[in-house]
Amino acid sequence: MGAKREDRVQKDGIRQRGKTSWQVRIPRGLDEHGRPRKDEYTVRGTREDAEAFRMTKLLELHQHTYVDPTQLTVSAFLDSWLQHCEARKLSPSTIRGYRGIVSRYISPVVGKTRLQRLTTGDVQRMYDKASMSGRARGDGDGLSNRTVFHIHRVLSTALNYAVDLQYAQTNVARSARPPKPEDREMAVFDVDEVEKALTALETWPDKRLRAIVLVATFTGLRRGELLGLRWQDVDLEHGTVTVCQAAQYVKGQGVIFRQPKTNKSRRTISLPATAVEALKAHAAAQADEMDVVGEGYTDQGLVFANADGSPMRPDALSQAWCRFRVKQSLKVRLHGLRHTHATLMLKANVPLKVVSKRLGHSTAKLTLDTYMHVLEDMDAAAAESFEGLFAEQGHDDR
């Protein structure tokens, strides 16, 4: 009985290695010496999982899409991984960022290495060279710790996919040690600076910019969320906005609109009265633009659009704000308006969970990690307030 069982296991190309581990053999014909060729994989799970994996590989052989894992280079694998990312319909900007990291920093250094021969040492040397020289050929200054850490995240994510496909046994990047990203605090406005900026924007030629800046500062919406906002998402009577989509620019397609990344990003938040009044004034100004442009106005229901109603490119908004802040000698970037909103709320003792919800963060921990420096700055004031409680009590006792 045991011999028959072993024959059956060997015949169908599957052999049990452990309780939940299976060796799967894929026949590859004959080599140059006339001997049978085969690729071996380790599949973890049930026997049914191993059988399904083997059938998938046999189908790839039949369709001439099978990849020989022993010959696959890192560069070729990363190309297929990027195609997989596109098939998963990841954000175009995310894929563009991945491609930039791969083409500039990873493929020039280890791209020709066979994937199965890539070692942790190879990866570590790549990180070290990037930190020292910044480029594959050794010219230029070193990259920032944050950039090198991002290279690590991209490569490690890709190698996880390689392990899933059984192209590699382990993710060798996981054991490498990229430099720790620098703590980077973005410049933000205080209350007086917000008021000064908004006052200066009253006489700025582009009247739309003041409304955008005010809403960004008073809601903490991201750039794409601002430009994806539609009037149907705004309830001026109850003072709320609902984030349902975000604008992105894709080369060859123009401005497109995508659903929020997570359920937490899709959110309804309350508007302060100042923002409600600003949006009412902006709606009236937009109606006047419609009358001036006439039939050439392409109304897409967007709150913030170009003068003809067409979607505004995110980078065009950033450039418009840059022109203003340079003219006014301001250090706060456009994304800094979002950080301004969060910082001022925290300093006003708004609960962290409420701040996290308004920002659309996936977890309150992300908010805490991002704004820990704000909370640390508030610690001294909290100690003084606590001390004041006892001073008041002592005065009352007298």
N, C-alpha and C positions, 0 to 999 in steps of 0.2 A: 504494500500500500504506500509506504514511504517513498520507494523508488519511483512509482507511478506519479506520485505527487511532485517529486523533484523534476521528472521529465516534463510534466505539464508546465511547471513554472519556467523551466529553461526554454521550452518550445515557444511560449508566447512572449518571451523577452522580458519577463518580470521576475525578479527574485527578491524575497523578503530579506532585509538586512537587519532590521530591529523591529520592535513592537509596532512602531508607526513609521518605519523607514523602508523604502523599496528601491531596488536598483532596476532601472529601465534601460534596455538596450535597443538601439535603433539601427537596423541593418543599412549599410551604405554601399552595398555591392562589393566589388573586389578591388584590391589595391594594385599597384604596378607589378607586384610579384604574384598575383593571382590568388592572394589570400583574402578571406572575408574581412571587410571593414565594418566597424560598428562604433557608434558613439554611446557613451554611458552617462546616465543622469541619475541623480538621487532625488526621489520624490517623497515628501513627508505627508502622511495622512493615511487614508484607507487604501485597500487594494483597488477599489473603484476609482479613487483619485489617480492612482498609478496607471490604470488602464485608460482613463480618459486622457491623461497626458500623452501616453504612447500613441493613441489614435490621432491626437492633434499633430504630433510630429510626423506620423506616417502620411497624414493628409497634406502637410506642408511639402513632404518629399514628392508626392504625386503632383502637386500643383507647382512644383519648382520654386517654392518660396522658402524652403528650408535653409537655415543658416548653420554652417559648420562652426560650432562654438570654439573649436581649437584654432581656427584661422581668423576669427573675428577680431578686428583691431578696435581700439578704444574709439577712434574717430568714426569708424563705420557704425559702431554700436550707438554712439551719441546721436548720429544722424537718424537712426531708426527710433531712438527714444524721443527725439524732437517730433518726429512724425506721429508717434504715439500721443504726445502731448496735444498736438493739433487735433487728433481724432477724438480726444477727450473734451475738446472744445474749451480748453483753457483760455484765459483772457489773452487777446492778441498782444497786449503790452507785456504780459508775463512771458509768453513765448519769445517775443522779441528780446527781452532781457536774458532769457536762457541762451538764445542763439549768440548774443553778443559775448557772454561769458565763455561759451564753448569755443567760438571761433578765435577770440583774442587771447585767452589765457590757458585753456585746457588742451585743445587739439595741437597747437604748435609745440607743446612740451611733451605730452605723452600720447598723442594721437596715433602714432605709428606702432605703439606697443600693442602686442596682442592682449586682448582683454583678460584672458585667463592667466597671463604672466604678469599682469599689473600687480605691484606689491604696495604695501603701506609705505615702504621706504621711497618708492617712486613718487607717491602722492605727497609725502612730507617734503621731499626735495623740491617739488613743484611749488608748494606753499612758501618754503624758505626763499627760493629764488624770486618769487613774486614780491615777497616782503622786502628783499634787498635791492632788486633791480627793476622790478615791475613789469618786465617784458621777457618773452621767451628767449630773445637773442642777447639779453643781458644789458640792453641800453636803457637809459632813463632812470628816474628815481624810483624808489620802492613804492608799491601800492599801499594804501591805508590798510590798517587791520580790518576795518569793516569790509572793504572790497575783497580781501583775501578770505575772510570768513564767508562771504557770499559765494565765492568760488567753491569753497568747501561744501556749502549747502546744496548747490546745484549738482556737483559731482556725486555727493552722497545720495541725493534723491535719485539720480540716474542709476547708480550702482545697486540701489535697492530693487529697481526694476529689473536689472540684469540678474540678480539673485532669484527673483520671482520667475523669470523665464528659464532658469537653470543654465544661463550663459556663464555664470560665475558661482563659485561655491560660497563666497563670503563677500561682504562689502568692505573692501580694504581701506576705504576712506574713513570708516567709522573709528578705526584705531589711530588715525593721524591726529595731530594736534595743531589746528590752525590758531593764529593769534586771536586773543580775545578782543572783540570790537571795542573801540574807544567809547566811553560815555560821551554822548553828544547832546548838548542842550540847545534847542532851537531858540532863537531870539523871539521874544513875545512882547506885546504892548502891555502897559499898565492902563488903568482907566483914563487918565488924563491924555495919554498918547492916542488912545482910540478916538476920543472926542476931537483931538486936534486933527487927526487924519480925516475923519468924517467931515469936519469943517472945511478942510482944504479941498476935499473932493466935491464940495458944492459948486465950486467955480471951475472944476476940471472939464475940458471939452467933451470927453466921453461921459455922458450923464448916466449911462448904465452901470459904470464902474462903481459908483457910490452905493447903489442898491445891492450889488453883488457883494461888495466888501462888508457892508453892514450885516447882511444876512449870514455871510460866512462867519463873521465875528460873533454874532448873537445866537448862532445855532451849532457851530462846529462842523457843518457839512463839509465833506471832501470836495475837491475841485470838480471831479466828474459828477458827483451827486448834485452839485449846484447847477451844472449845465444840463443835467438830465431831468431837472425838476419841471413838471408841467403844471399848468393852472388847475387841472383836475386833481392834482395831488395837494393843493393848497386850500385850506379852509380858513378864510379870513374872519368869518363870523365867530368861529370857536378858537381861532388863533393856533392852528396846528399845520404842520407839513408832514407828508408821508413820503419816505424815500422808497421809490419803486424801481428806479433804474439809474444808471450812471452813463455818462457820455465818454466815449473813447475815440481817438483818431486812429484809423488803420490805413496805412499806405495802400493806395489803389482802391480803397472803399470809401474814404472820407470819414465823417463822423458817424459812428454807430452807437446804439444804445444796448446795454447789457443789464441783465438782472443782477441784483446785489450778490456778492460772493457768498454770504451766509445769511441765515434767518435773522441773526442779530443786526446785520447791516440794513435789512428791510425793517424800518421802524417808523413810528409816528412820534414826533416830539412837539412840545409846546413852543409857541413863539412869544417872546416878550412884546409888550405893546408897541415899543419903538420899531421893531421889525415888522409888525402888522401895518403900521402907518407907512413905513417905507415901501412895502409891497403894494399898498393901495396907490401911492403916488407913482410907483413904477408902472403899474397897470394902466394908469391914465396916460402916462407918457408913451407907453407902447401903443395904445389906441391911436394917439396922434400920429405916430410913425406909420401905422397901417393906412391912415387917411392920406398921408403925404405920398407914400409909395404906391398906393392904389392896387391895381391888378397884379403888379409885380411882387406883391408881398406873399410869401409862402408860409402861411400860418400853420405851424405844427403844434401849436398849443404850448410852446416852451415859455417858461417864465423869463429866462435869460437867453436871448437869441441875438443874432446880428440885426442890423437895421432893416434888412429885407425879410426877417423872420427865419432865415436859415440857421441851422445849428452852429453854435460857436465852437471853434476848435479849442480844446483845453490849453494847448501851448500858446494860442493867441491871447487867452485870458491872462496867463502867466506873464506874457510879454507886456500886456497893457498895465498890469500892476507893477511890473519892474520899472517901466518908464516913469510911473508916478512916484514910486518910492525913491528912485535915484534923484528925481527932481526935488523931492522933499528931504533928501538925506536920511532915509529910514532904513534900518537894518532888517526889518521883519519881512520875510518872504511870504508868498501867498499861502503856503501851507502853514506858516506861522500863525495865521489868523485862526486856524483850527486849534492850535496849541494855546493861543491866547484865550479862546473860549474856555477850554478845559482848565487852564491855570487860574483864571479869574473865578470860575465856579468853585474850585477847590479852596481858594483863599477866602471865599465867602461861606465856607463850611457846608457846601452842598455835599450830601453823602456820596461816597465813592461809587456806589452802585448806580446812583442816578446819573452821575457824570459818565460812567461807562455805557449806560443805555443810550444817552444822547449822542455819544460819539459812535455808537454802533460797533463797539469792540466785542470780540467773541467771548471774552471773560473779563471779570473785574480785575483779575490778576494782571492781564495785559495793561490795563489802565494804571494799575499800581506800579508796575515795572517802568512804564513810560514816564510817569510823573512822580516818581519817588523823590526826586530832588525838590519838588514843590512841597511835599509833605515834610521833608526834612527841614526845609526853611521855616515851616510853620511850627516846628517842634519847640523852638525857643519861646515863641509867642504863647504857645499852649502852657508852657511851664510858668510864665509870668501870670497868665490868667488864673492858673490853679493857685499860685501864691496869693493872688488878689482875693480869692475866696476866704482865706484864713485872715487876711488883713481886715476884711470887712467884718468877719465874725468877731475879731478882737475888738474892733471899734464898737460893735453892738454890745459886747459884754461890759464895756465901760459905761 
